[in-house]
């Protein structure tokens, strides 16, 4: 293979409401926890095993605004993006590490009763790459 690929596809439920951070320059970041589940039967005991994996999603600017407007805890969503690991320091000065999925495409899968339908351009959105790199943002 000549190149490399960093692509993630997830379908899951939001573990909490969208957390927004707005920057002075007008940009914004949304942070969301997404749960994916795996179920299987233990061959030895016959017991049903359920495992939940938590994923940290990051969306920015227009995608973040759409997420804030239309998503809430428990909603089901399909996302595509890329994995990004970063290092930061906690309040004690200790190094901490986190792995995030930077969202660049999504589809809402929950159908909320009583809510108006989303415009078609916002239900399945392919986001154009911005000249602004996520590494340049102060988070």
N, C-alpha and C positions, 0 to 999 in steps of 0.2 A: 504494500500500500504506500502510495507516494506522500500522502499528507497525514494529518491527524484530525481527530474528531472529538469534540466535547459537547455532547448532546444528551439531555435528560428529558424523558417524557413521564409524566405522573398523572394519575387520576386519584383524587382523594377528597377528604372533607376538611374544611377549615377548623382548626382547634380553638380559635379565638377570633375576635373581630380584628379588622385590619388596623395596624398601627402606622400612623403617618408621621413623617418628619418633613417640614418645609424649610427650604434654604433661602437665604437673603436674595440670591439671584433669581428666584422664581421657580426653581426646580423643586422636586419633591421625591421622596422615597417611601414606599410602602413595604412593611415587613409583615409576613403572615406565616403562621405555622400550619403545615398541611400533614394530615395523617393518612397513611396508606396501610391497609390491613392484609394479612395473609392468614388463611385458615387451612388446616390439614388435620388428618386423623393419624394419631400415633399408632403405628402398626403393632407395637407390643401391647399397649394397654387398651387400644380402641377409643381412647379419649380424644375429643376434639380440641385442638390447640389453636388459639388465636394469638397472633403477634401483630403489634402495631409499630410502625416505623414513623418517626417524626422528621419532617423536612422543613428547613428554613427557606422560605421564598422571599425574594427581593424583587420588587417592580419599581420602575421609576417614571417620573413625569406623567405623560398621558395615561399609560397603563396603570400607574399608581392611583391616579384620580378616578379612573373607571372602577378599579377594585374598591376604593373607598366608598364610592357612590352605590355600588350594586351588591357587594359581598358582605356577609356577616357570618358569625360562628355557625358551623354545621353545614354550610353550603358546600355542594359538590362542584369541583372544577377540574378541567383538564388543562395542564400547563406543559409547555415545552420551554427549555432554556439550556443554560450551560452551568456547570459546576464551577464555583469560585471558592477557594479557601483563603482565609485571611487571619492575621495575627493581630491581637490587640492587648491592652493591659487593663486589668481591673483596678478598682480604687486602692488596692494594696500594692499596686505596681507589679503584680504577677502577670506573666505572659499567659494569655488565653488564646485558643484557636477555635475557629468556627468554619463550618462548610455550609455554603448557601447555594441555592439555585437561582440564577439571574433569569427572570422570566422574559421571554421575547415573543411568545405566542400563547394564546389561551382560548378556551371555550367554556362558557358557563354551562353546567349540566343540571343545576337545580332549577326547578320551575316553581317560583314563588306565587302562591295564589293571591290575587288581588293587586299584584304589582303590574305596572304597565310593561309591555314587551320592550325589550331592548332594541334599539335600532340595529339593523343587520350588520353595519360596519363595526359595532361594538361587541357582538356576540362571538365572533370568531375573528380575532384580530392578529394579523401578521404585522409585527412592529418593525419599522425600518430601523436599521442601525444608525445610531446617532454619532456625530463626530466626537461627542463627549464620551470619554471612556469612564466606566464605573469606578476605575481606580482613582480618578481625579476628584471624586466626591468625598467630602469629609465625614465619613462614618466609620 
